[in-house]
Amino acid sequence: MKKHVLFYFLIAICTGLFAQNNPGYLGKKTYIGLSAAYCPNIAIARNMESNINYNNKPTNYFITPLIYSIGIGRAINYKWTIGLDYEFQRYGVLNEEGVPMNWKDGNSYENTGEYAYARAVANSFRLKFLYATDIAAPMGAYSTFGVLFQTNKVSAVRGEGNGYAFANPGGVEDFGTHADFGFFFGGGVKREIYKSVIIDLGVDFNLYLGRYILGAPDYNPFEITSTTNKDYLHQSSAQKNHLNSLLLARAGIGYIF
Amino acid sequence: MKTRLLWACLLLGLPQLLFAQEYRGWLTTVDPLGTEFTKKGKLIKPVTFSKNVDKNRELAKKFSETNEFYIDRFLNSGVVLTGTKANRYINSVADKLLVKRPALRKEIKLYIVYSSEVNAFTFTNGMIFFNIGLLSRLENESQLAYIMAHEIAHYLEKHAMERYERTAEVEEEAEENDEDDNYLGVILSKFNREQEFEADSKGLEIFLESGYQVQEAISVFEILKKADLPLENVRIPKTVFEGKYLKIPDVFYSEESIDLVIPAEESDTNKTHPNSSKRQEVIRGKVKGKEQSGSMFLVDKSTFEQVREACRFELVEVYIWEHNFINALYLNEILLIKYPENPRLMTNKIKALYFFQTDLNDGRRGKVVSAPKRINGEIRKFHFLFKKLNKQEYNALFLRQGWDIYNKMQGNKVVKMFCNEITRNFESAVSKDINFFYKLDKYDLDLINGLYSKEDTVSNKKKYTGTGTVKRSSKKRNQNFAMYSMPDYLTNADFVKTFKELGEGIADAEEANEENEESENLSAAAAKEKEAKKKKNQKPENSFSTDKILLIGISSLKVDTRSETPVKFKEIQETQLSLAQEFKEIASMLDIEVEVFNPVALKTDDAEKYEARNLLDRWLVERNSYKDKKYFLPMNYSAIDSMVMSYGTPYVAYMQGAQLIQKSYTAIYLINVLIYAVHPPIFAAMVYGLTKPRKESMIRIPVYNILTGEQVYYYEREYDSAGRKDYVKSDIYNFFYQMKREVAK
């Protein structure tokens, strides 16, 4: 908490220093906003669920988890805005162990193994810089880049079964938290729709570096529990999250003052 | 008691007499403004053209829009005088002229235009304009009435509409037959000439109804024949350019008289107006036998003469404003013969000298001095003099004249300012060293004359037909009369002090400029010293802040090349009005007060504001003609100064905005589409791009200090979009914000 307070304090000082020669948009230099982002790439989005039905096979494969955020930004000069966003998202990952065939009575086989539904809750902070390409900062079209820091709290339900039949689900287990970080770039546009109310539409490309710390999901077909152990769950969650967030379309509403 | 009363009458009457002699009050707006200034969009009544209904409905719409726009723009251009005492007089003449046509009289509105051109013209809605150049030359009221009748005939016959319709037809024909512009010119000028004859004839009918003297309808053409010649051919002695110790050698100024010869009129084939002689003959034929009927004056002879005299005084200033300095000086000298030592004329003389000197020193010689052999009459001597004098000589002449005028008009702030500027010009162009001038015990005229002789080689005689040329003595080539021109001023404390102070200022400024170029290599100590020097050289700061500024004009051009009527006249006017409001509102956010002069609709009792706006608009034209100069002394300094005091700010801004919308570059987009066809989202964006027109817009807002002419701030932005209100609003805010900071620095 102390770190966060110090961080905000530093940003406030920086913006104060730079803001002296800053007209803003009609004198308005600060904005606050709420937004939601989603991954428009369906191919990536499938297999991810925000709410897992632990007793039945999830049918809503195409549900795309939304990323909610609240942000604040301040124009530091005619062109540049510095902003800080807090984001929250939940996403789910279905992991099945990979022993494909267990022969059953010589004629048929059953595809049984261990499975784990992992659910992660991610909290992120983005420090972003926006460059106004038409009107004065913080309004108008902009290009943006910045860094993000994320914590992912992973929990899972483990059991035996296969992709079609789920049996013996256990309780929700807490698998701890992993940190992730990365950088992003993108663009968008903020327009005034009514007096000081603005809409913000944009696209972000997020590149996480966490995989270089956590490693890639290491699946070993000869180890029966390889898909349900702690490391694998964290790794696979991170991988899904990286893919999910690679390209995000964002829409939000805000207030400028 | 009687003596006391007499003294009181004299004391009360003297200033009025002096004021009357300056004729200032005649061309100042005193009456309430008409609806044409107070209501927008109602200048033109709906019009219909005669032929082809569908096509002409479109043509009529175009005609109304363009006329509405251009008339409004002209009325607000700063050159139209309305509601003055002179306007009242012209209106009285119209009352007499149209006494039998009261309904028509109501439709006619009369204005005076700040232009030296000998011309009058009419708009399609019954507005008639008389140039000051014409009013200065008319000999009597009947001549004015005839010209008015001619213009009224243009209005009655709807010549402007006919011309518009005919132009559209001829353009279409030319396009079909692949004809060039010359074809258009010939056809249309013939058409115009026919209209002129028609207006002469119809105008004569109106004129004959009025009771004005018929003969003057013929004699007015004599004035038109002499339109390009000086107002009068008066012999001006060279002493008007001399001083106690400045004598113009005879070789520069011929003593022989030069007659004014009316040149033979050229063919009028490509001209819009027929030859005046042809028109005169037609009229002469029509009024044969009735020439002497009617009265020369139906309103008042004395008022006519006063108006004409006021116009002549004003014409000197118009000439200066138009950079026609020789004409200004010549007319001023003619008036000075009649009104010796008249303060307004003396001030105009020093102004003309200053601006003339500025133009000559800046190399704009061609614009101010014509080829003398082409000039008719005594004025040729003026042209010859300034063509032959070299830089040192004419600068000495201006300096001497400037200081002589100042000494005659001690205490006149404006004269002193112009005198100082002439001195500054001299020092910048010739010498900052006061020792440039010889100290003389005795002025030797023979020595001066001995420095020059007349060139009489065959080639030069040919080159300067009728004027000869000047040969400078080879032994004393580096000497000229400039060095002998100011010996008496070398003991004048005021001159010596001014000359030295201005010279030091120029030297310091030059040094500062040189140092600027080498500033990268300066040590810290040297930089400090330079900064200190810079501060010393800085002009004294005025006490004004940018909390209040004047907005002279808002120009907002919109062109959409996709449309059949690319220039969006209506939208331009609407944008101007809304922008004026936005400027005010946004400025108030920053606690800046904006006085918008143009193009906001005025109120009836805004005569003073209208005058101020005219002054500012003319100032802007003047400023733009000296674009390369950092500082610039306005011609109407005293009026500008009192305006600054009255509005409480010397800062004026002028907004220029433009929007251009074109078809998209389909070919380029197609290539992009092919390239990105493999990528669905970008492909979609490209397809969308195909449908989008190409838009560009820009906004420029220079801010000037009208007292010094200095551009104190300049704002400029360009966009790849058009008509975005939020962009413009943001720009206006940024402009005010930055300007306030920059000017405060």
Boltz contact constraints between the chains, C-beta under 6 A:
constraints:
  - contact:
      token1: [A, 23]
      token2: [B, 733]
      max_distance: 6.0
  - contact:
      token1: [A, 23]
      token2: [B, 734]
      max_distance: 6.0
  - contact:
      token1: [A, 23]
      token2: [B, 737]
      max_distance: 6.0
  - contact:
      token1: [A, 25]
      token2: [B, 730]
      max_distance: 6.0
  - contact:
      token1: [A, 26]
      token2: [B, 733]
      max_distance: 6.0
  - contact:
      token1: [A, 27]
      token2: [B, 589]
      max_distance: 6.0
  - contact:
      token1: [A, 135]
      token2: [B, 727]
      max_distance: 6.0
  - contact:
      token1: [A, 135]
      token2: [B, 730]
      max_distance: 6.0
  - contact:
      token1: [A, 136]
      token2: [B, 730]
      max_distance: 6.0
  - contact:
      token1: [A, 136]
      token2: [B, 734]
      max_distance: 6.0
  - contact:
      token1: [A, 192]
      token2: [B, 726]
      max_distance: 6.0
